[in-house]
Amino acid sequence: MSTSQMAEQGQGKKTKEERAKLFLIKQAFPQNAFFIFNKATEFVTEADTEGNDLLDQMLHSILFLGNINVARYPPDVIFAHKDIYEKSEYAFPTPFARYRNYVPQRTPFSYLLELIVRYCSAHEEEEEVKAILGQILNGCKRSKLQYPLISSVISICQVSNRRYYGGSLTCPGDIERQVMTAVSCLHVWHPYVSSAVLGVFPEDTTDPRFPDGAIKLPNSVVCRAYDIENLSEVKPPCERCHELYSLPEPRGIRHDPGNCAETEAISNLLINEKEVTDDTEMHELIVAIDVIRERMSAHFNIKMNDRMSGRSETSRDIYDINNIYGL
């Protein structure tokens, strides 16, 4: 049963506030948030492996993005049934306590994808990961052209028989995307990837900044991308991925810097494969961490102020890019 169906079980005439809450509950964001968190919990339970750390961070990321969304989705909208809300808060008290003042490291889908890969780790087959993603998509709700909180593209970077996964940034709006790009540049991505993205973020350019590619991976690495709605067909890289990562045969579109699934997958590859990193050519200067912190802090603050400035006093929260949940 979905959260909206649970919420509609109550009898009697509803107040204006109750009708407004029910309207929010029926939206794709809270529906998908509730669904994917339940699925993630199932993976951890069925695999009987450590995963509560990722569940905790995934839930915090969900609540954070719900809170900064242009239409706020508070926890009691995402967990609309009172009993489920109370059980979730009891099991994971810290995300509920800190989503209004701590910033997540990653998007909910990034945590979900890692949990799926862990779940399949005993016989890590790419096709099994894709099959599970397809099943999850079937349970999610579409909003216009997107499935909120679900990456539209996944990427797999492979060296020998080792695969590293990534998803496109799953943010419901431009402000949220830029906030999470700034956080990723500062706290998450490999320095090579952060430096490449910072060459075009936040000050993008019309013409390619790196015509020969900012990063050149060794020939031993193979990168593939797939549309989440068509996981059987390889999707060519965009012009941005060609510009930043020298990926061959791009199609004629340039996505926002850091948005593509290849960014997370390549970062995960470089973080975990020292030999690959040593053989990777970096055509752009590595940006010093102090410079990254200064630039991303400034941009983060601008975007957060843009979002919070139109809110009432009780709904306005103050976030600091250095106040990271789980660190």
Kinemage of the C-alpha trace (Angstrom):
@kinemage 1
@onewidth
@group {chain A} dominant
@subgroup {mainchain}
@vectorlist {calphas} color= white
{ca met a 1} P 0.000 0.000 0.000
{ca ser a 2} L 1.321 3.428 -0.929
{ca thr a 3} L 1.581 6.337 1.484
{ca ser a 4} L -1.289 8.163 -0.248
{ca gln a 5} L -3.563 5.143 0.104
{ca met a 6} L -2.691 4.898 3.790
{ca ala a 7} L -3.401 8.594 4.284
{ca glu a 8} L -6.803 8.348 2.586
{ca gln a 9} L -8.020 5.584 4.892
{ca gly a 10} L -9.161 8.130 7.473
{ca gln a 11} L -12.881 8.851 7.584
{ca gly a 12} L -14.777 12.121 7.863
{ca lys a 13} L -14.494 15.563 6.393
{ca lys a 14} L -10.957 16.896 6.183
{ca thr a 15} L -9.759 20.348 7.185
{ca lys a 16} L -7.991 22.667 4.766
{ca glu a 17} L -4.633 21.727 6.313
{ca glu a 18} L -5.404 18.018 5.995
{ca arg a 19} L -6.372 18.413 2.341
{ca ala a 20} L -3.160 20.333 1.648
{ca lys a 21} L -1.115 17.602 3.321
{ca leu a 22} L -2.919 14.882 1.361
{ca phe a 23} L -2.157 16.749 -1.861
{ca leu a 24} L 1.557 16.730 -0.982
{ca ile a 25} L 1.474 13.054 -0.026
{ca lys a 26} L 0.168 12.152 -3.480
{ca gln a 27} L 3.097 13.817 -5.268
{ca ala a 28} L 5.829 11.746 -6.879
{ca phe a 29} L 8.638 12.904 -4.555
{ca pro a 30} L 7.226 11.538 -1.267
{ca gln a 31} L 5.780 8.475 -3.011
{ca asn a 32} L 9.176 7.566 -4.469
{ca ala a 33} L 11.030 8.488 -1.276
{ca phe a 34} L 8.900 6.102 0.782
{ca phe a 35} L 9.174 3.357 -1.833
{ca ile a 36} L 12.935 3.414 -2.408
{ca phe a 37} L 13.726 3.625 1.306
{ca asn a 38} L 11.557 0.567 1.919
{ca lys a 39} L 13.314 -1.267 -0.918
{ca ala a 40} L 16.719 -0.309 0.472
{ca thr a 41} L 15.678 -1.649 3.876
{ca glu a 42} L 14.648 -4.925 2.223
{ca phe a 43} L 18.060 -5.295 0.565
{ca val a 44} L 19.863 -4.877 3.868
{ca thr a 45} L 17.535 -7.318 5.648
{ca glu a 46} L 17.624 -9.984 2.928
{ca ala a 47} L 21.381 -9.785 2.383
{ca asp a 48} L 21.938 -10.037 6.155
{ca thr a 49} L 24.946 -7.739 5.825
{ca glu a 50} L 25.981 -4.450 7.363
{ca gly a 51} L 24.082 -1.673 5.697
{ca asn a 52} L 22.386 0.365 8.390
{ca asp a 53} L 25.039 3.061 7.944
{ca leu a 54} L 23.960 3.575 4.332
{ca leu a 55} L 20.265 3.375 5.238
{ca asp a 56} L 20.811 6.069 7.858
{ca gln a 57} L 22.580 8.373 5.392
{ca met a 58} L 20.084 7.632 2.625
{ca leu a 59} L 17.182 8.578 4.889
{ca his a 60} L 18.900 11.797 5.940
{ca ser a 61} L 19.473 12.665 2.269
{ca ile a 62} L 15.785 12.052 1.505
{ca leu a 63} L 14.624 14.249 4.383
{ca phe a 64} L 17.129 16.988 3.480
{ca leu a 65} L 16.035 17.132 -0.175
{ca gly a 66} L 12.398 17.070 0.898
{ca asn a 67} L 13.073 19.993 3.206
{ca ile a 68} L 14.842 22.208 0.652
{ca asn a 69} L 12.457 21.345 -2.191
{ca val a 70} L 10.512 24.337 -3.489
{ca ala a 71} L 7.362 22.630 -2.164
{ca arg a 72} L 8.532 21.309 1.201
{ca tyr a 73} L 7.959 17.637 1.921
{ca pro a 74} L 8.388 17.217 5.698
{ca pro a 75} L 8.944 13.758 7.216
{ca asp a 76} L 5.266 13.290 8.091
{ca val a 77} L 4.428 13.673 4.392
{ca ile a 78} L 7.037 11.126 3.301
{ca phe a 79} L 6.045 8.748 6.125
{ca ala a 80} L 2.378 9.651 6.029
{ca his a 81} L 1.070 6.789 8.150
{ca lys a 82} L 1.569 7.664 11.834
{ca asp a 83} L 2.640 4.154 12.843
{ca ile a 84} L 5.272 3.924 10.094
{ca tyr a 85} L 6.501 7.437 10.877
{ca glu a 86} L 7.003 6.567 14.545
{ca lys a 87} L 8.725 3.249 13.765
{ca ser a 88} L 11.053 4.928 11.254
{ca glu a 89} L 11.946 7.716 13.665
{ca tyr a 90} L 12.598 5.170 16.415
{ca ala a 91} L 14.843 3.040 14.155
{ca phe a 92} L 16.702 6.033 12.655
{ca pro a 93} L 16.430 8.949 15.106
{ca thr a 94} L 19.467 10.931 13.930
{ca pro a 95} L 18.298 11.699 10.357
{ca phe a 96} L 15.017 13.040 11.751
{ca ala a 97} L 16.910 15.193 14.243
{ca arg a 98} L 19.486 16.589 11.803
{ca tyr a 99} L 17.912 16.984 8.363
{ca arg a 100} L 17.261 20.698 8.978
{ca asn a 101} L 20.872 21.617 9.825
{ca tyr a 102} L 23.159 18.949 8.338
{ca val a 103} L 23.973 18.469 4.651
{ca pro a 104} L 24.105 14.989 3.046
{ca gln a 105} L 27.163 13.794 1.188
{ca arg a 106} L 25.234 12.115 -1.620
{ca thr a 107} L 21.800 11.766 -3.188
{ca pro a 108} L 19.377 9.039 -2.030
{ca phe a 109} L 19.781 7.148 -5.315
{ca ser a 110} L 23.559 7.051 -4.888
{ca tyr a 111} L 23.095 5.235 -1.573
{ca leu a 112} L 20.413 2.986 -3.064
{ca leu a 113} L 22.691 2.020 -5.954
{ca glu a 114} L 25.514 1.160 -3.557
{ca leu a 115} L 23.145 -1.008 -1.515
{ca ile a 116} L 21.994 -2.835 -4.646
{ca val a 117} L 25.604 -3.515 -5.659
{ca arg a 118} L 26.324 -4.756 -2.128
{ca tyr a 119} L 23.211 -6.949 -2.296
{ca cys a 120} L 24.508 -8.511 -5.524
{ca ser a 121} L 28.114 -8.640 -4.332
{ca ala a 122} L 28.290 -12.424 -3.810
{ca his a 123} L 27.899 -12.912 -7.575
{ca glu a 124} L 28.113 -9.323 -8.780
{ca glu a 125} L 26.525 -9.575 -12.162
{ca glu a 126} L 25.859 -6.398 -14.084
{ca glu a 127} L 22.617 -7.816 -15.470
{ca glu a 128} L 21.288 -8.558 -11.982
{ca val a 129} L 21.958 -4.987 -10.873
{ca lys a 130} L 20.136 -3.726 -13.961
{ca ala a 131} L 17.224 -6.105 -13.388
{ca ile a 132} L 16.751 -4.838 -9.826
{ca leu a 133} L 16.898 -1.223 -11.018
{ca gly a 134} L 14.220 -2.009 -13.596
{ca gln a 135} L 11.992 -3.513 -10.910
{ca ile a 136} L 12.453 -0.465 -8.696
{ca leu a 137} L 11.589 1.890 -11.550
{ca asn a 138} L 8.343 -0.017 -12.113
{ca gly a 139} L 7.348 0.781 -8.533
{ca cys a 140} L 8.102 4.501 -8.791
{ca lys a 141} L 5.869 7.379 -9.804
{ca arg a 142} L 6.655 9.639 -12.732
{ca ser a 143} L 6.320 13.412 -12.622
{ca lys a 144} L 6.318 14.919 -16.102
{ca leu a 145} L 9.522 13.655 -17.757
{ca gln a 146} L 11.252 12.392 -14.623
{ca tyr a 147} L 11.001 9.967 -11.751
{ca pro a 148} L 11.860 12.158 -8.740
{ca leu a 149} L 14.790 10.798 -6.710
{ca ile a 150} L 15.608 8.235 -9.420
{ca ser a 151} L 18.663 8.756 -11.611
{ca ser a 152} L 17.749 9.026 -15.275
{ca val a 153} L 21.080 7.439 -16.256
{ca ile a 154} L 23.495 4.991 -14.609
{ca ser a 155} L 27.120 4.484 -15.594
{ca ile a 156} L 29.499 1.567 -15.119
{ca cys a 157} L 33.280 1.976 -15.266
{ca gln a 158} L 35.095 -1.319 -15.560
{ca val a 159} L 38.736 -2.313 -15.287
{ca ser a 160} L 39.500 -6.044 -15.592
{ca asn a 161} L 36.481 -7.674 -13.911
{ca arg a 162} L 35.909 -4.876 -11.378
{ca arg a 163} L 32.973 -2.539 -11.886
{ca tyr a 164} L 32.242 0.855 -10.360
{ca tyr a 165} L 28.764 2.318 -10.578
{ca gly a 166} L 27.396 5.823 -10.605
{ca gly a 167} L 24.101 7.607 -11.146
{ca ser a 168} L 23.222 11.005 -12.514
{ca leu a 169} L 22.407 13.603 -9.849
{ca thr a 170} L 18.810 12.968 -8.805
{ca cys a 171} L 17.754 16.385 -7.631
{ca pro a 172} L 14.201 17.699 -8.093
{ca gly a 173} L 15.271 21.189 -9.169
{ca asp a 174} L 18.159 23.331 -10.369
{ca ile a 175} L 18.940 24.773 -6.925
{ca glu a 176} L 19.079 21.317 -5.372
{ca arg a 177} L 21.299 20.065 -8.205
{ca gln a 178} L 23.754 22.928 -7.784
{ca val a 179} L 23.799 22.467 -4.008
{ca met a 180} L 24.647 18.766 -4.342
{ca thr a 181} L 27.227 19.463 -7.071
{ca ala a 182} L 28.998 21.887 -4.722
{ca val a 183} L 28.879 19.344 -1.883
{ca ser a 184} L 30.213 16.588 -4.157
{ca cys a 185} L 33.090 18.735 -5.433
{ca leu a 186} L 34.175 19.534 -1.898
{ca his a 187} L 33.489 16.340 0.019
{ca val a 188} L 32.858 13.359 -2.250
{ca trp a 189} L 34.498 13.206 -5.661
{ca his a 190} L 38.093 12.274 -6.402
{ca pro a 191} L 40.297 15.385 -6.736
{ca tyr a 192} L 40.764 14.748 -10.472
{ca val a 193} L 37.017 14.717 -11.022
{ca ser a 194} L 36.360 17.705 -8.776
{ca ser a 195} L 39.072 19.719 -10.555
{ca ala a 196} L 37.655 18.855 -13.976
{ca val a 197} L 34.093 19.804 -12.959
{ca leu a 198} L 35.311 23.032 -11.334
{ca gly a 199} L 36.710 24.083 -14.694
{ca val a 200} L 33.115 24.621 -15.834
{ca phe a 201} L 31.185 24.953 -12.554
{ca pro a 202} L 29.574 27.144 -11.489
{ca glu a 203} L 30.805 29.492 -14.237
{ca asp a 204} L 29.955 27.463 -17.332
{ca thr a 205} L 31.168 28.335 -20.823
{ca thr a 206} L 29.426 28.125 -24.184
{ca asp a 207} L 32.460 26.682 -25.929
{ca pro a 208} L 34.253 23.571 -24.685
{ca arg a 209} L 36.781 24.526 -22.002
{ca phe a 210} L 38.871 21.402 -22.525
{ca pro a 211} L 38.798 20.439 -26.234
{ca asp a 212} L 41.243 17.583 -25.579
{ca gly a 213} L 39.583 16.458 -22.348
{ca ala a 214} L 40.455 17.432 -18.782
{ca ile a 215} L 40.974 13.778 -17.792
{ca lys a 216} L 42.236 10.923 -19.971
{ca leu a 217} L 41.607 7.490 -18.481
{ca pro a 218} L 43.915 4.601 -19.456
{ca asn a 219} L 42.776 2.315 -22.266
{ca ser a 220} L 42.213 -0.487 -19.760
{ca val a 221} L 39.098 1.314 -18.497
{ca val a 222} L 35.744 0.871 -20.210
{ca cys a 223} L 32.870 3.234 -19.385
{ca arg a 224} L 29.268 2.461 -20.311
{ca ala a 225} L 26.099 4.405 -19.595
{ca tyr a 226} L 22.465 3.295 -19.693
{ca asp a 227} L 19.170 5.133 -19.634
{ca ile a 228} L 17.267 3.973 -16.544
{ca glu a 229} L 14.242 3.321 -18.766
{ca asn a 230} L 16.265 1.293 -21.289
{ca leu a 231} L 18.976 -0.617 -19.461
{ca ser a 232} L 19.589 -2.990 -22.352
{ca glu a 233} L 21.093 -0.386 -24.696
{ca val a 234} L 24.353 1.492 -24.177
{ca lys a 235} L 23.870 5.255 -24.155
{ca pro a 236} L 26.635 7.341 -25.753
{ca pro a 237} L 28.307 9.983 -23.576
{ca cys a 238} L 27.279 13.608 -23.882
{ca glu a 239} L 29.589 16.337 -25.119
{ca arg a 240} L 30.219 17.365 -21.514
{ca cys a 241} L 31.567 13.904 -20.628
{ca his a 242} L 33.768 14.005 -23.709
{ca glu a 243} L 35.017 17.433 -22.657
{ca leu a 244} L 35.709 16.461 -19.044
{ca tyr a 245} L 36.646 12.780 -19.285
{ca ser a 246} L 37.677 12.280 -22.925
{ca leu a 247} L 34.925 9.681 -23.435
{ca pro a 248} L 34.693 8.769 -27.134
{ca glu a 249} L 31.882 9.175 -29.674
{ca pro a 250} L 29.749 11.704 -27.784
{ca arg a 251} L 26.266 12.736 -28.833
{ca gly a 252} L 25.445 16.379 -29.491
{ca ile a 253} L 24.306 17.569 -26.057
{ca arg a 254} L 26.113 19.054 -23.059
{ca his a 255} L 24.553 18.322 -19.692
{ca asp a 256} L 25.122 20.437 -16.613
{ca pro a 257} L 28.599 20.023 -15.069
{ca gly a 258} L 28.725 17.134 -12.612
{ca asn a 259} L 25.204 15.994 -13.435
{ca cys a 260} L 26.100 12.940 -15.524
{ca ala a 261} L 26.299 9.406 -14.136
{ca glu a 262} L 29.815 9.072 -15.537
{ca thr a 263} L 31.038 11.628 -12.988
{ca glu a 264} L 30.198 9.461 -9.978
{ca ala a 265} L 31.314 6.222 -11.646
{ca ile a 266} L 34.698 7.629 -12.708
{ca ser a 267} L 35.211 9.152 -9.272
{ca asn a 268} L 34.485 5.804 -7.591
{ca leu a 269} L 36.905 4.118 -9.988
{ca leu a 270} L 39.745 6.557 -9.254
{ca ile a 271} L 39.160 6.411 -5.500
{ca asn a 272} L 39.409 2.618 -5.452
{ca glu a 273} L 41.967 1.852 -8.191
{ca lys a 274} L 45.371 3.386 -7.444
{ca glu a 275} L 47.013 1.861 -10.510
{ca val a 276} L 44.327 3.325 -12.757
{ca thr a 277} L 44.726 6.711 -11.061
{ca asp a 278} L 48.508 6.604 -11.585
{ca asp a 279} L 47.984 5.908 -15.294
{ca thr a 280} L 45.327 8.607 -15.728
{ca glu a 281} L 46.431 11.770 -17.531
{ca met a 282} L 45.249 15.001 -15.948
{ca his a 283} L 45.277 17.901 -18.423
{ca glu a 284} L 43.934 20.410 -15.912
{ca leu a 285} L 45.620 21.687 -12.755
{ca ile a 286} L 44.489 19.995 -9.546
{ca val a 287} L 42.515 22.560 -7.583
{ca ala a 288} L 43.701 22.981 -3.995
{ca ile a 289} L 41.216 21.946 -1.324
{ca asp a 290} L 41.206 25.428 0.222
{ca val a 291} L 40.237 26.919 -3.144
{ca ile a 292} L 37.507 24.310 -3.615
{ca arg a 293} L 36.171 25.045 -0.131
{ca glu a 294} L 36.096 28.795 -0.730
{ca arg a 295} L 34.423 28.577 -4.143
{ca met a 296} L 31.908 25.872 -3.256
{ca ser a 297} L 31.010 27.459 0.083
{ca ala a 298} L 30.211 30.730 -1.661
{ca his a 299} L 28.102 29.060 -4.342
{ca phe a 300} L 26.339 26.803 -1.821
{ca asn a 301} L 25.400 29.819 0.302
{ca ile a 302} L 24.038 31.734 -2.682
{ca lys a 303} L 21.816 28.838 -3.745
{ca met a 304} L 20.614 28.091 -0.228
{ca asn a 305} L 19.773 31.746 0.323
{ca asp a 306} L 17.851 31.739 -2.963
{ca arg a 307} L 15.753 28.848 -1.689
{ca met a 308} L 15.235 29.978 1.889
{ca ser a 309} L 14.677 33.699 1.273
{ca gly a 310} L 11.077 33.221 0.187
{ca arg a 311} L 10.085 31.095 3.156
{ca ser a 312} L 8.421 31.974 6.420
{ca glu a 313} L 10.526 32.288 9.558
{ca thr a 314} L 9.571 28.827 10.834
{ca ser a 315} L 10.374 27.134 7.500
{ca arg a 316} L 13.719 28.872 6.929
{ca asp a 317} L 16.754 26.758 7.786
{ca ile a 318} L 20.455 27.596 7.830
{ca tyr a 319} L 22.873 25.111 6.286
{ca asp a 320} L 26.652 25.105 6.181
{ca ile a 321} L 28.452 23.130 3.443
{ca asn a 322} L 31.048 22.112 6.041
{ca asn a 323} L 28.389 20.689 8.365
{ca ile a 324} L 28.181 17.297 6.645
{ca tyr a 325} L 26.060 14.443 7.916
{ca gly a 326} L 28.027 11.277 8.625
{ca leu a 327} L 31.461 12.915 8.693
